[in-house]
Amino acid sequence: MSQEFLACPRCGCLKFYARGDAGTMVFFQVNSEFWPVPTGINASDLSQADFSPVHCTGCSWSGEMNDLAAT
């Protein structure tokens, strides 16, 4: 069963980043239940990340997870 991910409302990108411990960038996708999921190339620990706001990796958009669009 494939998982559906939410997209950037501006450009449609499916990958985002937030700031983790010590200001590091943590990359992830957001599932349809608004939960962050590590990307396939990144197994970062998301437990310490600050997800307010989230930033799109494809454009300059940043905002809340609730603002993301269904694909």
Predicted model as a PDB file, atoms N, CA, C, CB and O in Angstrom, pLDDT in the B-factor column:
MODEL        1                                                                  
ATOM      1  N   MET A   1       0.845  -1.183   0.000  1.00 49.00           N  
ATOM      2  CA  MET A   1       0.000   0.000   0.000  1.00 49.00           C  
ATOM      3  C   MET A   1       0.888   1.244   0.000  1.00 49.00           C  
ATOM      4  CB  MET A   1      -0.960   0.000   1.224  1.00 49.00           C  
ATOM      5  O   MET A   1       1.730   1.411   0.882  1.00 49.00           O  
ATOM      6  N   SER A   2       0.695   2.112  -0.990  1.00 64.00           N  
ATOM      7  CA  SER A   2       1.525   3.313  -1.059  1.00 64.00           C  
ATOM      8  C   SER A   2       0.951   4.397  -0.170  1.00 64.00           C  
ATOM      9  CB  SER A   2       1.640   3.817  -2.505  1.00 64.00           C  
ATOM     10  O   SER A   2      -0.252   4.466   0.079  1.00 64.00           O  
ATOM     11  N   GLN A   3       1.848   5.232   0.296  1.00 82.00           N  
ATOM     12  CA  GLN A   3       1.458   6.303   1.195  1.00 82.00           C  
ATOM     13  C   GLN A   3       1.302   7.595   0.396  1.00 82.00           C  
ATOM     14  CB  GLN A   3       2.495   6.477   2.334  1.00 82.00           C  
ATOM     15  O   GLN A   3       2.121   7.882  -0.478  1.00 82.00           O  
ATOM     16  N   GLU A   4       0.276   8.366   0.682  1.00 93.00           N  
ATOM     17  CA  GLU A   4       0.053   9.636   0.012  1.00 93.00           C  
ATOM     18  C   GLU A   4       0.705  10.740   0.833  1.00 93.00           C  
ATOM     19  CB  GLU A   4      -1.465   9.908  -0.186  1.00 93.00           C  
ATOM     20  O   GLU A   4       0.626  10.753   2.061  1.00 93.00           O  
ATOM     21  N   PHE A   5       1.352  11.666   0.127  1.00 96.00           N  
ATOM     22  CA  PHE A   5       2.021  12.776   0.794  1.00 96.00           C  
ATOM     23  C   PHE A   5       1.411  14.099   0.383  1.00 96.00           C  
ATOM     24  CB  PHE A   5       3.512  12.768   0.485  1.00 96.00           C  
ATOM     25  O   PHE A   5       0.902  14.245  -0.729  1.00 96.00           O  
ATOM     26  N   LEU A   6       1.465  15.060   1.287  1.00 98.00           N  
ATOM     27  CA  LEU A   6       0.969  16.401   1.018  1.00 98.00           C  
ATOM     28  C   LEU A   6       2.038  17.206   0.286  1.00 98.00           C  
ATOM     29  CB  LEU A   6       0.554  17.107   2.330  1.00 98.00           C  
ATOM     30  O   LEU A   6       3.230  16.911   0.376  1.00 98.00           O  
ATOM     31  N   ALA A   7       1.588  18.232  -0.443  1.00 98.00           N  
ATOM     32  CA  ALA A   7       2.474  19.013  -1.298  1.00 98.00           C  
ATOM     33  C   ALA A   7       2.495  20.483  -0.899  1.00 98.00           C  
ATOM     34  CB  ALA A   7       2.051  18.877  -2.747  1.00 98.00           C  
ATOM     35  O   ALA A   7       1.598  20.977  -0.217  1.00 98.00           O  
ATOM     36  N   CYS A   8       3.537  21.161  -1.342  1.00 98.00           N  
ATOM     37  CA  CYS A   8       3.643  22.606  -1.162  1.00 98.00           C  
ATOM     38  C   CYS A   8       2.482  23.274  -1.905  1.00 98.00           C  
ATOM     39  CB  CYS A   8       5.026  23.142  -1.677  1.00 98.00           C  
ATOM     40  O   CYS A   8       2.224  22.936  -3.060  1.00 98.00           O  
ATOM     41  N   PRO A   9       1.779  24.212  -1.267  1.00 98.00           N  
ATOM     42  CA  PRO A   9       0.657  24.871  -1.932  1.00 98.00           C  
ATOM     43  C   PRO A   9       1.109  25.803  -3.059  1.00 98.00           C  
ATOM     44  CB  PRO A   9      -0.152  25.653  -0.918  1.00 98.00           C  
ATOM     45  O   PRO A   9       0.290  26.191  -3.893  1.00 98.00           O  
ATOM     46  N   ARG A  10       2.367  26.163  -3.101  1.00 98.00           N  
ATOM     47  CA  ARG A  10       2.865  27.073  -4.134  1.00 98.00           C  
ATOM     48  C   ARG A  10       3.412  26.320  -5.348  1.00 98.00           C  
ATOM     49  CB  ARG A  10       3.949  27.973  -3.557  1.00 98.00           C  
ATOM     50  O   ARG A  10       3.027  26.618  -6.479  1.00 98.00           O  
ATOM     51  N   CYS A  11       4.310  25.343  -5.129  1.00 98.00           N  
ATOM     52  CA  CYS A  11       4.984  24.713  -6.273  1.00 98.00           C  
ATOM     53  C   CYS A  11       4.676  23.228  -6.438  1.00 98.00           C  
ATOM     54  CB  CYS A  11       6.464  24.888  -6.136  1.00 98.00           C  
ATOM     55  O   CYS A  11       5.030  22.651  -7.466  1.00 98.00           O  
ATOM     56  N   GLY A  12       4.027  22.590  -5.462  1.00 98.00           N  
ATOM     57  CA  GLY A  12       3.672  21.183  -5.578  1.00 98.00           C  
ATOM     58  C   GLY A  12       4.752  20.215  -5.125  1.00 98.00           C  
ATOM     59  O   GLY A  12       4.565  19.002  -5.225  1.00 98.00           O  
ATOM     60  N   CYS A  13       5.874  20.715  -4.629  1.00 98.00           N  
ATOM     61  CA  CYS A  13       6.968  19.865  -4.148  1.00 98.00           C  
ATOM     62  C   CYS A  13       6.488  19.039  -2.952  1.00 98.00           C  
ATOM     63  CB  CYS A  13       8.210  20.726  -3.757  1.00 98.00           C  
ATOM     64  O   CYS A  13       5.650  19.486  -2.170  1.00 98.00           O  
ATOM     65  N   LEU A  14       7.036  17.822  -2.825  1.00 97.00           N  
ATOM     66  CA  LEU A  14       6.635  16.919  -1.741  1.00 97.00           C  
ATOM     67  C   LEU A  14       7.647  16.839  -0.608  1.00 97.00           C  
ATOM     68  CB  LEU A  14       6.405  15.543  -2.290  1.00 97.00           C  
ATOM     69  O   LEU A  14       7.420  16.110   0.357  1.00 97.00           O  
ATOM     70  N   LYS A  15       8.747  17.559  -0.693  1.00 96.00           N  
ATOM     71  CA  LYS A  15       9.796  17.468   0.323  1.00 96.00           C  
ATOM     72  C   LYS A  15       9.965  18.815   1.034  1.00 96.00           C  
ATOM     73  CB  LYS A  15      11.134  17.022  -0.318  1.00 96.00           C  
ATOM     74  O   LYS A  15       9.916  19.886   0.429  1.00 96.00           O  
ATOM     75  N   PHE A  16      10.167  18.703   2.353  1.00 96.00           N  
ATOM     76  CA  PHE A  16      10.249  19.882   3.206  1.00 96.00           C  
ATOM     77  C   PHE A  16      11.413  19.746   4.173  1.00 96.00           C  
ATOM     78  CB  PHE A  16       8.934  20.093   3.974  1.00 96.00           C  
ATOM     79  O   PHE A  16      11.989  18.669   4.324  1.00 96.00           O  
ATOM     80  N   TYR A  17      11.750  20.848   4.823  1.00 94.00           N  
ATOM     81  CA  TYR A  17      12.749  20.785   5.883  1.00 94.00           C  
ATOM     82  C   TYR A  17      12.300  21.641   7.055  1.00 94.00           C  
ATOM     83  CB  TYR A  17      14.130  21.246   5.370  1.00 94.00           C  
ATOM     84  O   TYR A  17      11.507  22.571   6.909  1.00 94.00           O  
ATOM     85  N   ALA A  18      12.825  21.303   8.209  1.00 93.00           N  
ATOM     86  CA  ALA A  18      12.596  22.052   9.446  1.00 93.00           C  
ATOM     87  C   ALA A  18      13.924  22.095  10.177  1.00 93.00           C  
ATOM     88  CB  ALA A  18      11.459  21.398  10.338  1.00 93.00           C  
ATOM     89  O   ALA A  18      14.898  21.474   9.749  1.00 93.00           O  
ATOM     90  N   ARG A  19      13.962  22.811  11.253  1.00 89.00           N  
ATOM     91  CA  ARG A  19      15.193  22.910  12.048  1.00 89.00           C  
ATOM     92  C   ARG A  19      15.163  21.896  13.172  1.00 89.00           C  
ATOM     93  CB  ARG A  19      15.373  24.334  12.618  1.00 89.00           C  
ATOM     94  O   ARG A  19      14.188  21.803  13.918  1.00 89.00           O  
ATOM     95  N   GLY A  20      16.244  21.134  13.285  1.00 83.00           N  
ATOM     96  CA  GLY A  20      16.385  20.147  14.340  1.00 83.00           C  
ATOM     97  C   GLY A  20      17.259  20.677  15.455  1.00 83.00           C  
ATOM     98  O   GLY A  20      17.467  21.884  15.571  1.00 83.00           O  
ATOM     99  N   ASP A  21      17.771  19.773  16.278  1.00 78.00           N  
ATOM    100  CA  ASP A  21      18.695  20.135  17.351  1.00 78.00           C  
ATOM    101  C   ASP A  21      19.854  20.951  16.803  1.00 78.00           C  
ATOM    102  CB  ASP A  21      19.219  18.880  18.062  1.00 78.00           C  
ATOM    103  O   ASP A  21      20.354  20.666  15.715  1.00 78.00           O  
ATOM    104  N   ALA A  22      20.272  21.932  17.522  1.00 80.00           N  
ATOM    105  CA  ALA A  22      21.425  22.768  17.177  1.00 80.00           C  
ATOM    106  C   ALA A  22      21.262  23.455  15.824  1.00 80.00           C  
ATOM    107  CB  ALA A  22      22.688  21.930  17.171  1.00 80.00           C  
ATOM    108  O   ALA A  22      22.256  23.815  15.193  1.00 80.00           O  
ATOM    109  N   GLY A  23      20.027  23.640  15.372  1.00 83.00           N  
ATOM    110  CA  GLY A  23      19.784  24.360  14.132  1.00 83.00           C  
ATOM    111  C   GLY A  23      20.026  23.577  12.861  1.00 83.00           C  
ATOM    112  O   GLY A  23      19.995  24.152  11.774  1.00 83.00           O  
ATOM    113  N   THR A  24      20.267  22.276  12.965  1.00 85.00           N  
ATOM    114  CA  THR A  24      20.502  21.473  11.766  1.00 85.00           C  
ATOM    115  C   THR A  24      19.213  21.358  10.945  1.00 85.00           C  
ATOM    116  CB  THR A  24      21.028  20.066  12.147  1.00 85.00           C  
ATOM    117  O   THR A  24      18.111  21.439  11.487  1.00 85.00           O  
ATOM    118  N   MET A  25      19.365  21.170   9.646  1.00 88.00           N  
ATOM    119  CA  MET A  25      18.215  21.002   8.759  1.00 88.00           C  
ATOM    120  C   MET A  25      17.812  19.530   8.752  1.00 88.00           C  
ATOM    121  CB  MET A  25      18.539  21.498   7.313  1.00 88.00           C  
ATOM    122  O   MET A  25      18.655  18.649   8.585  1.00 88.00           O  
ATOM    123  N   VAL A  26      16.525  19.274   8.933  1.00 89.00           N  
ATOM    124  CA  VAL A  26      15.971  17.923   8.922  1.00 89.00           C  
ATOM    125  C   VAL A  26      14.988  17.857   7.753  1.00 89.00           C  
ATOM    126  CB  VAL A  26      15.267  17.563  10.301  1.00 89.00           C  
ATOM    127  O   VAL A  26      14.050  18.651   7.681  1.00 89.00           O  
ATOM    128  N   PHE A  27      15.206  16.913   6.842  1.00 91.00           N  
ATOM    129  CA  PHE A  27      14.371  16.787   5.652  1.00 91.00           C  
ATOM    130  C   PHE A  27      13.328  15.694   5.845  1.00 91.00           C  
ATOM    131  CB  PHE A  27      15.234  16.489   4.418  1.00 91.00           C  
ATOM    132  O   PHE A  27      13.598  14.663   6.461  1.00 91.00           O  
ATOM    133  N   PHE A  28      12.120  15.934   5.304  1.00 94.00           N  
ATOM    134  CA  PHE A  28      11.008  15.005   5.508  1.00 94.00           C  
ATOM    135  C   PHE A  28       9.910  15.257   4.486  1.00 94.00           C  
ATOM    136  CB  PHE A  28      10.447  15.133   6.934  1.00 94.00           C  
ATOM    137  O   PHE A  28       9.938  16.233   3.737  1.00 94.00           O  
ATOM    138  N   GLN A  29       8.944  14.349   4.480  1.00 95.00           N  
ATOM    139  CA  GLN A  29       7.704  14.510   3.741  1.00 95.00           C  
ATOM    140  C   GLN A  29       6.586  14.514   4.775  1.00 95.00           C  
ATOM    141  CB  GLN A  29       7.504  13.371   2.659  1.00 95.00           C  
ATOM    142  O   GLN A  29       6.805  14.137   5.926  1.00 95.00           O  
ATOM    143  N   VAL A  30       5.395  14.936   4.377  1.00 96.00           N  
ATOM    144  CA  VAL A  30       4.258  14.992   5.307  1.00 96.00           C  
ATOM    145  C   VAL A  30       3.155  14.101   4.744  1.00 96.00           C  
ATOM    146  CB  VAL A  30       3.744  16.476   5.513  1.00 96.00           C  
ATOM    147  O   VAL A  30       2.706  14.288   3.613  1.00 96.00           O  
ATOM    148  N   ASN A  31       2.721  13.120   5.555  1.00 96.00           N  
ATOM    149  CA  ASN A  31       1.670  12.223   5.071  1.00 96.00           C  
ATOM    150  C   ASN A  31       0.296  12.887   5.189  1.00 96.00           C  
ATOM    151  CB  ASN A  31       1.690  10.895   5.858  1.00 96.00           C  
ATOM    152  O   ASN A  31       0.174  13.986   5.729  1.00 96.00           O  
ATOM    153  N   SER A  32      -0.720  12.215   4.685  1.00 95.00           N  
ATOM    154  CA  SER A  32      -2.068  12.788   4.633  1.00 95.00           C  
ATOM    155  C   SER A  32      -2.681  13.011   6.014  1.00 95.00           C  
ATOM    156  CB  SER A  32      -2.969  11.889   3.829  1.00 95.00           C  
ATOM    157  O   SER A  32      -3.718  13.665   6.133  1.00 95.00           O  
ATOM    158  N   GLU A  33      -2.052  12.477   7.050  1.00 95.00           N  
ATOM    159  CA  GLU A  33      -2.521  12.698   8.420  1.00 95.00           C  
ATOM    160  C   GLU A  33      -1.698  13.779   9.121  1.00 95.00           C  
ATOM    161  CB  GLU A  33      -2.460  11.389   9.222  1.00 95.00           C  
ATOM    162  O   GLU A  33      -1.755  13.923  10.342  1.00 95.00           O  
ATOM    163  N   PHE A  34      -0.930  14.536   8.330  1.00 95.00           N  
ATOM    164  CA  PHE A  34      -0.100  15.648   8.820  1.00 95.00           C  
ATOM    165  C   PHE A  34       1.020  15.201   9.761  1.00 95.00           C  
ATOM    166  CB  PHE A  34      -0.971  16.656   9.533  1.00 95.00           C  
ATOM    167  O   PHE A  34       1.402  15.934  10.673  1.00 95.00           O  
ATOM    168  N   TRP A  35       1.543  13.994   9.532  1.00 94.00           N  
ATOM    169  CA  TRP A  35       2.690  13.492  10.288  1.00 94.00           C  
ATOM    170  C   TRP A  35       3.938  13.578   9.421  1.00 94.00           C  
ATOM    171  CB  TRP A  35       2.451  12.032  10.763  1.00 94.00           C  
ATOM    172  O   TRP A  35       3.902  13.164   8.263  1.00 94.00           O  
ATOM    173  N   PRO A  36       5.042  14.103   9.949  1.00 94.00           N  
ATOM    174  CA  PRO A  36       6.293  14.131   9.185  1.00 94.00           C  
ATOM    175  C   PRO A  36       6.883  12.723   9.069  1.00 94.00           C  
ATOM    176  CB  PRO A  36       7.313  15.086   9.851  1.00 94.00           C  
ATOM    177  O   PRO A  36       6.870  11.947  10.024  1.00 94.00           O  
ATOM    178  N   VAL A  37       7.395  12.417   7.885  1.00 93.00           N  
ATOM    179  CA  VAL A  37       7.991  11.111   7.585  1.00 93.00           C  
ATOM    180  C   VAL A  37       9.372  11.359   6.990  1.00 93.00           C  
ATOM    181  CB  VAL A  37       7.087  10.270   6.598  1.00 93.00           C  
ATOM    182  O   VAL A  37       9.489  12.140   6.046  1.00 93.00           O  
ATOM    183  N   PRO A  38      10.424  10.721   7.510  1.00 89.00           N  
ATOM    184  CA  PRO A  38      11.756  10.931   6.931  1.00 89.00           C  
ATOM    185  C   PRO A  38      11.758  10.576   5.443  1.00 89.00           C  
ATOM    186  CB  PRO A  38      12.813  10.088   7.681  1.00 89.00           C  
ATOM    187  O   PRO A  38      11.061   9.655   5.019  1.00 89.00           O  
ATOM    188  N   THR A  39      12.538  11.305   4.662  1.00 84.00           N  
ATOM    189  CA  THR A  39      12.647  10.994   3.234  1.00 84.00           C  
ATOM    190  C   THR A  39      13.447   9.713   3.059  1.00 84.00           C  
ATOM    191  CB  THR A  39      13.311  12.166   2.454  1.00 84.00           C  
ATOM    192  O   THR A  39      14.130   9.273   3.983  1.00 84.00           O  
ATOM    193  N   GLY A  40      13.366   9.117   1.883  1.00 69.00           N  
ATOM    194  CA  GLY A  40      14.071   7.875   1.609  1.00 69.00           C  
ATOM    195  C   GLY A  40      15.578   8.006   1.714  1.00 69.00           C  
ATOM    196  O   GLY A  40      16.257   7.039   2.060  1.00 69.00           O  
ATOM    197  N   ILE A  41      16.119   9.189   1.419  1.00 64.00           N  
ATOM    198  CA  ILE A  41      17.568   9.386   1.471  1.00 64.00           C  
ATOM    199  C   ILE A  41      18.027   9.890   2.829  1.00 64.00           C  
ATOM    200  CB  ILE A  41      18.002  10.358   0.393  1.00 64.00           C  
ATOM    201  O   ILE A  41      19.222  10.080   3.052  1.00 64.00           O  
ATOM    202  N   ASN A  42      17.088  10.106   3.733  1.00 60.00           N  
ATOM    203  CA  ASN A  42      17.416  10.716   5.009  1.00 60.00           C  
ATOM    204  C   ASN A  42      16.686   9.979   6.123  1.00 60.00           C  
ATOM    205  CB  ASN A  42      17.053  12.218   5.013  1.00 60.00           C  
ATOM    206  O   ASN A  42      15.457   9.906   6.114  1.00 60.00           O  
ATOM    207  N   ALA A  43      17.413   9.444   7.061  1.00 63.00           N  
ATOM    208  CA  ALA A  43      16.796   8.754   8.197  1.00 63.00           C  
ATOM    209  C   ALA A  43      16.975   9.580   9.467  1.00 63.00           C  
ATOM    210  CB  ALA A  43      17.407   7.340   8.381  1.00 63.00           C  
ATOM    211  O   ALA A  43      17.264   9.038  10.534  1.00 63.00           O  
ATOM    212  N   SER A  44      16.803  10.886   9.345  1.00 67.00           N  
ATOM    213  CA  SER A  44      16.999  11.782  10.478  1.00 67.00           C  
ATOM    214  C   SER A  44      16.009  11.507  11.598  1.00 67.00           C  
ATOM    215  CB  SER A  44      16.879  13.222  10.031  1.00 67.00           C  
ATOM    216  O   SER A  44      14.891  11.044  11.374  1.00 67.00           O  
ATOM    217  N   ASP A  45      16.453  11.803  12.795  1.00 75.00           N  
ATOM    218  CA  ASP A  45      15.577  11.729  13.963  1.00 75.00           C  
ATOM    219  C   ASP A  45      14.699  12.974  13.952  1.00 75.00           C  
ATOM    220  CB  ASP A  45      16.400  11.617  15.305  1.00 75.00           C  
ATOM    221  O   ASP A  45      15.193  14.086  14.140  1.00 75.00           O  
ATOM    222  N   LEU A  46      13.419  12.792  13.737  1.00 85.00           N  
ATOM    223  CA  LEU A  46      12.496  13.919  13.650  1.00 85.00           C  
ATOM    224  C   LEU A  46      11.947  14.339  15.005  1.00 85.00           C  
ATOM    225  CB  LEU A  46      11.356  13.576  12.733  1.00 85.00           C  
ATOM    226  O   LEU A  46      11.240  15.343  15.094  1.00 85.00           O  
ATOM    227  N   SER A  47      12.252  13.602  16.052  1.00 84.00           N  
ATOM    228  CA  SER A  47      11.644  13.852  17.357  1.00 84.00           C  
ATOM    229  C   SER A  47      12.044  15.196  17.961  1.00 84.00           C  
ATOM    230  CB  SER A  47      12.017  12.748  18.305  1.00 84.00           C  
ATOM    231  O   SER A  47      11.293  15.747  18.766  1.00 84.00           O  
ATOM    232  N   GLN A  48      13.191  15.732  17.601  1.00 83.00           N  
ATOM    233  CA  GLN A  48      13.642  16.998  18.172  1.00 83.00           C  
ATOM    234  C   GLN A  48      13.459  18.193  17.228  1.00 83.00           C  
ATOM    235  CB  GLN A  48      15.091  16.884  18.556  1.00 83.00           C  
ATOM    236  O   GLN A  48      13.892  19.301  17.546  1.00 83.00           O  
ATOM    237  N   ALA A  49      12.824  17.978  16.079  1.00 88.00           N  
ATOM    238  CA  ALA A  49      12.665  19.050  15.091  1.00 88.00           C  
ATOM    239  C   ALA A  49      11.537  20.001  15.472  1.00 88.00           C  
ATOM    240  CB  ALA A  49      12.398  18.461  13.706  1.00 88.00           C  
ATOM    241  O   ALA A  49      10.541  19.601  16.075  1.00 88.00           O  
ATOM    242  N   ASP A  50      11.714  21.253  15.111  1.00 90.00           N  
ATOM    243  CA  ASP A  50      10.698  22.280  15.297  1.00 90.00           C  
ATOM    244  C   ASP A  50       9.961  22.429  13.966  1.00 90.00           C  
ATOM    245  CB  ASP A  50      11.331  23.650  15.769  1.00 90.00           C  
ATOM    246  O   ASP A  50      10.520  22.959  13.006  1.00 90.00           O  
ATOM    247  N   PHE A  51       8.718  21.968  13.903  1.00 93.00           N  
ATOM    248  CA  PHE A  51       7.952  21.954  12.664  1.00 93.00           C  
ATOM    249  C   PHE A  51       7.088  23.200  12.480  1.00 93.00           C  
ATOM    250  CB  PHE A  51       7.082  20.731  12.623  1.00 93.00           C  
ATOM    251  O   PHE A  51       6.138  23.181  11.697  1.00 93.00           O  
ATOM    252  N   SER A  52       7.396  24.244  13.167  1.00 91.00           N  
ATOM    253  CA  SER A  52       6.645  25.483  13.016  1.00 91.00           C  
ATOM    254  C   SER A  52       7.613  26.627  12.767  1.00 91.00           C  
ATOM    255  CB  SER A  52       5.775  25.761  14.265  1.00 91.00           C  
ATOM    256  O   SER A  52       8.181  27.164  13.719  1.00 91.00           O  
ATOM    257  N   PRO A  53       7.812  27.007  11.539  1.00 94.00           N  
ATOM    258  CA  PRO A  53       7.164  26.553  10.312  1.00 94.00           C  
ATOM    259  C   PRO A  53       7.944  25.439   9.637  1.00 94.00           C  
ATOM    260  CB  PRO A  53       6.992  27.711   9.353  1.00 94.00           C  
ATOM    261  O   PRO A  53       9.045  25.080  10.055  1.00 94.00           O  
ATOM    262  N   VAL A  54       7.332  24.889   8.560  1.00 96.00           N  
ATOM    263  CA  VAL A  54       8.038  23.968   7.680  1.00 96.00           C  
ATOM    264  C   VAL A  54       8.414  24.754   6.427  1.00 96.00           C  
ATOM    265  CB  VAL A  54       7.161  22.696   7.332  1.00 96.00           C  
ATOM    266  O   VAL A  54       7.740  25.720   6.068  1.00 96.00           O  
ATOM    267  N   HIS A  55       9.480  24.341   5.772  1.00 97.00           N  
ATOM    268  CA  HIS A  55       9.996  25.057   4.596  1.00 97.00           C  
ATOM    269  C   HIS A  55      10.030  24.105   3.407  1.00 97.00           C  
ATOM    270  CB  HIS A  55      11.418  25.644   4.871  1.00 97.00           C  
ATOM    271  O   HIS A  55      10.459  22.959   3.538  1.00 97.00           O  
ATOM    272  N   CYS A  56       9.581  24.574   2.257  1.00 98.00           N  
ATOM    273  CA  CYS A  56       9.599  23.788   1.038  1.00 98.00           C  
ATOM    274  C   CYS A  56      11.024  23.737   0.487  1.00 98.00           C  
ATOM    275  CB  CYS A  56       8.623  24.374  -0.008  1.00 98.00           C  
ATOM    276  O   CYS A  56      11.735  24.742   0.517  1.00 98.00           O  
ATOM    277  N   THR A  57      11.446  22.570  -0.017  1.00 97.00           N  
ATOM    278  CA  THR A  57      12.771  22.456  -0.632  1.00 97.00           C  
ATOM    279  C   THR A  57      12.757  22.873  -2.102  1.00 97.00           C  
ATOM    280  CB  THR A  57      13.284  21.026  -0.508  1.00 97.00           C  
ATOM    281  O   THR A  57      13.820  23.007  -2.708  1.00 97.00           O  
ATOM    282  N   GLY A  58      11.575  23.081  -2.686  1.00 97.00           N  
ATOM    283  CA  GLY A  58      11.485  23.416  -4.098  1.00 97.00           C  
ATOM    284  C   GLY A  58      11.295  24.889  -4.406  1.00 97.00           C  
ATOM    285  O   GLY A  58      11.543  25.323  -5.531  1.00 97.00           O  
ATOM    286  N   CYS A  59      10.857  25.663  -3.421  1.00 98.00           N  
ATOM    287  CA  CYS A  59      10.647  27.102  -3.633  1.00 98.00           C  
ATOM    288  C   CYS A  59      10.843  27.819  -2.291  1.00 98.00           C  
ATOM    289  CB  CYS A  59       9.209  27.392  -4.227  1.00 98.00           C  
ATOM    290  O   CYS A  59      11.346  27.226  -1.336  1.00 98.00           O  
ATOM    291  N   SER A  60      10.459  29.045  -2.225  1.00 95.00           N  
ATOM    292  CA  SER A  60      10.694  29.830  -1.010  1.00 95.00           C  
ATOM    293  C   SER A  60       9.534  29.783  -0.014  1.00 95.00           C  
ATOM    294  CB  SER A  60      10.967  31.259  -1.381  1.00 95.00           C  
ATOM    295  O   SER A  60       9.556  30.503   0.984  1.00 95.00           O  
ATOM    296  N   TRP A  61       8.526  28.951  -0.267  1.00 98.00           N  
ATOM    297  CA  TRP A  61       7.371  28.892   0.625  1.00 98.00           C  
ATOM    298  C   TRP A  61       7.758  28.338   1.990  1.00 98.00           C  
ATOM    299  CB  TRP A  61       6.264  28.038   0.008  1.00 98.00           C  
ATOM    300  O   TRP A  61       8.583  27.430   2.092  1.00 98.00           O  
ATOM    301  N   SER A  62       7.153  28.895   3.037  1.00 97.00           N  
ATOM    302  CA  SER A  62       7.225  28.326   4.382  1.00 97.00           C  
ATOM    303  C   SER A  62       5.892  28.606   5.067  1.00 97.00           C  
ATOM    304  CB  SER A  62       8.432  28.925   5.205  1.00 97.00           C  
ATOM    305  O   SER A  62       5.246  29.620   4.801  1.00 97.00           O  
ATOM    306  N   GLY A  63       5.496  27.711   5.936  1.00 97.00           N  
ATOM    307  CA  GLY A  63       4.222  27.863   6.618  1.00 97.00           C  
ATOM    308  C   GLY A  63       3.943  26.682   7.516  1.00 97.00           C  
ATOM    309  O   GLY A  63       4.854  25.945   7.893  1.00 97.00           O  
ATOM    310  N   GLU A  64       2.691  26.507   7.853  1.00 97.00           N  
ATOM    311  CA  GLU A  64       2.259  25.437   8.740  1.00 97.00           C  
ATOM    312  C   GLU A  64       1.906  24.177   7.950  1.00 97.00           C  
ATOM    313  CB  GLU A  64       1.062  25.892   9.574  1.00 97.00           C  
ATOM    314  O   GLU A  64       1.517  24.261   6.785  1.00 97.00           O  
ATOM    315  N   MET A  65       2.040  23.013   8.581  1.00 95.00           N  
ATOM    316  CA  MET A  65       1.669  21.764   7.910  1.00 95.00           C  
ATOM    317  C   MET A  65       0.218  21.772   7.464  1.00 95.00           C  
ATOM    318  CB  MET A  65       1.914  20.580   8.828  1.00 95.00           C  
ATOM    319  O   MET A  65      -0.114  21.176   6.439  1.00 95.00           O  
ATOM    320  N   ASN A  66      -0.660  22.442   8.221  1.00 96.00           N  
ATOM    321  CA  ASN A  66      -2.076  22.502   7.864  1.00 96.00           C  
ATOM    322  C   ASN A  66      -2.308  23.216   6.543  1.00 96.00           C  
ATOM    323  CB  ASN A  66      -2.857  23.192   8.957  1.00 96.00           C  
ATOM    324  O   ASN A  66      -3.374  23.061   5.947  1.00 96.00           O  
ATOM    325  N   ASP A  67      -1.340  23.997   6.067  1.00 97.00           N  
ATOM    326  CA  ASP A  67      -1.467  24.725   4.815  1.00 97.00           C  
ATOM    327  C   ASP A  67      -1.095  23.891   3.594  1.00 97.00           C  
ATOM    328  CB  ASP A  67      -0.613  25.952   4.860  1.00 97.00           C  
ATOM    329  O   ASP A  67      -1.309  24.327   2.463  1.00 97.00           O  
ATOM    330  N   LEU A  68      -0.540  22.697   3.805  1.00 98.00           N  
ATOM    331  CA  LEU A  68      -0.098  21.854   2.692  1.00 98.00           C  
ATOM    332  C   LEU A  68      -1.297  21.320   1.912  1.00 98.00           C  
ATOM    333  CB  LEU A  68       0.765  20.684   3.208  1.00 98.00           C  
ATOM    334  O   LEU A  68      -2.392  21.177   2.456  1.00 98.00           O  
ATOM    335  N   ALA A  69      -1.077  21.031   0.640  1.00 97.00           N  
ATOM    336  CA  ALA A  69      -2.155  20.617  -0.253  1.00 97.00           C  
ATOM    337  C   ALA A  69      -2.131  19.112  -0.504  1.00 97.00           C  
ATOM    338  CB  ALA A  69      -2.057  21.365  -1.577  1.00 97.00           C  
ATOM    339  O   ALA A  69      -1.067  18.494  -0.540  1.00 97.00           O  
ATOM    340  N   ALA A  70      -3.305  18.539  -0.674  1.00 94.00           N  
ATOM    341  CA  ALA A  70      -3.412  17.129  -1.040  1.00 94.00           C  
ATOM    342  C   ALA A  70      -2.965  16.969  -2.494  1.00 94.00           C  
ATOM    343  CB  ALA A  70      -4.874  16.600  -0.839  1.00 94.00           C  
ATOM    344  O   ALA A  70      -3.143  17.871  -3.313  1.00 94.00           O  
ATOM    345  N   THR A  71      -2.386  15.814  -2.797  1.00 87.00           N  
ATOM    346  CA  THR A  71      -1.929  15.569  -4.181  1.00 87.00           C  
ATOM    347  C   THR A  71      -2.943  14.766  -4.948  1.00 87.00           C  
ATOM    348  CB  THR A  71      -0.584  14.843  -4.194  1.00 87.00           C  
ATOM    349  O   THR A  71      -2.731  14.465  -6.123  1.00 87.00           O  
TER     350      THR A  71                                                      
ENDMDL                                                                          
END                                                                             
